[in-house]
């Protein structure tokens, strides 16, 4: 089942990338901020029939983002935090069912690249049951490369590393520049760091 979900996730990302090769990032001022990247990421996409394609996790995130922008309260169990200064945003949806705690968490952030011509935007999605990774259908990490000149971003493979999904999750930085890899395969949480050198990430 896990392998099927991983393949399904990869296929979804591939279809997303091919269906919408470039995403325009709209902003005011000299450069975009995290709010502009979140808005761009949540732009509607459409299938060949002209109908909007909506994944459940994007729909929930989009609703939380719209409520945040409008200053409205979130639904019960939902939080949305935006740290404009540090270029970080986090959405969480939590509920308890039969004494079991379920958490769905989406982190988003961006990096300025060393060439001063591009930025990297990432979205990391993970679900947890009682604090342990649940390997949900939409779990994974995706990256987009933004071009300062064109104001567009496109889907790219994880720069410098190959993502893992088997009891592994990725925590994006609210401060600093590095990604924390959380590995539960030994039975307890082990971590290591993917350091950003301005272009790629490496151990």
N, C-alpha and C positions, 0 to 999 in steps of 0.2 A: 504493500500500500504506500509506504514512504517513497519508494522509487517512482511509483506512478505519480504521486503528488509533485515530486521534484521535476519530473519530465513535463508535467502539466504547467508548472510554474515557468520553466524555461521556455516552453512553447508560447505562453502568454506574453512574456517579455519580448520574444522574437517577433510575434505578430504585432505587438505594440510598436516596436521599432520600425517595422516595415510599413505599417499603416500610417504612421506619422513620423516621417524621417526627421523633421525639424520642428521644434516648438518655439514660437516667438515669445520672448520674455518682454513684457511691457512694463515700463517704469518711468518715473519722473526723476529728474535730477541727473547727476553725472554718471551714476552706476546703480545697478540693481542691488536690492537687499534680500534677505531671506523671505520676506513677505511676497516679493515679486516672483521669486522662484517657486514658492508654494502655489501661488495663483496660476503660474504657467503650467506647473505639473498637473494641476487639477482642471485644466481646460478640458471640456468635453471632447471625446473622440467619437467618430461615426463609422459605421460599417458600410459595406457596399450598397445596402438597401437604404442608406440615408438615415437609419435609426441610430440614436445615441447608444453606444456600448457602455454599460455600467457594470463594474464589478462591485460586489457588496462592500468590500473594504474601502474602495475609493468613495463610494456614496456616503459612508459614515464619516470619513475624513472630510469630505467636501462640506457636509452639513455642519460639522463642528467648526470648520474654517469660516463659513459664512456667518455662523452665530458669533464667533469671536470678533469678526470684523464689524458686525452690527452692534456689538456690545450686549448681546442677549445671553441669558444663562444657558448652559449646556444641559443636555438631557441627563437624567440620573445615571451616575456611574461613568460619565464622560468628562474628560478634562482636555483642554488645549492650551499649551503654553508657547508663547513666542518671545524669544530673546533676540531682539533686533541687533543689539550691540554685538553679541557674539555670533550672530548668523546661524541661529539654531531654533528649531521648532519641534514640539513633541505632542502627539495625540495619544490619549489612552482611553480605552473603553474596558471597564471592569464590571463583572457581575459574579454572583455566587449562586451555584445551583447544587442542591442537595449537599450543602456543606463544602463544596469544592469551589475554590477560587479560580476564576478565569480572568486573564488579562491579555488584552490585545494592544500592542504598543507600536507606534510608528514614529520614528525619528527622522528629521530632515536637517541637512546643513549644507554649507558650500565652502569651498576653498579657493583662494586666489592662487593661480599658477605662477611659477617662476618666470615664465616668458612674458608676463604682464599683458598677454593677449587673450588668455582664456581663464575660465573658472570651471571648477568641478562642482556639480550638485549631486547629492546622494540622498536616497530614501531607503531606510532600513526598517523592515516590517517583521515583527515577531509576535508569536502568541505563546502564552505561558499558562500552565495549570499547576496550581499550588507552588508557584515559583520556579518550576522546571519547564524547559522548552517543550511545547506541545506539537511542534512540527505541523503547523496549520497549512491549509491549502495555499495561502498567499504569502507565507513566510519567505523572506529573501532580502537581498540588498541589490539595488540598481544604481547605476551612475549615468550622468549626462554631462557632456562637455559643452560649455557655453562659450561662444565666440564674441568677444567684446565689440568687434567691428560690425558683425551682422545682427547682433542682438538675438541670436537664435541658439538653441541648444539641441543636441542630438544624443541618442542613446549610445553608450559605449560599454565595452566589457570592463570589469573591475581592473583599474590600472595597476599592474605590477603584481597581482596575486590572483589565485583561482579561488572563488568562493566555495565554501563547504556548507552543507545543510544538515548533516547527520548529527543531531544534538550539539550544534554549534550555532551561535548567534553573534551579531556584530553590533557594538554600541558606538554610535557616532559621537564626536567630541562637541560638548557644549563650550568648553574652553580648550585651548591648545589646538593641535592639528592632527592628532593621531587617532586611529580607530582601535578600540579594544575588542579582541576576539575572546568570546566566552565559550569555553569548551567543557561540556559535561560528560564526555565519553568515558572518563575514568570513574564516574559515579559521583564525583564532587566537582564543583566549578573550578576550572583552571583558566587562567587568562594569559594572553600575550599581546603584544602591541604591534600594530602595523604603522610604521612611521612614514609620514608624508615628507618627501624631499622637494616638493614644489612641482613635481611632475607625476610621480608614481608612489605607491606604498610598498614598503618592504619590511621584513621582520628584523 
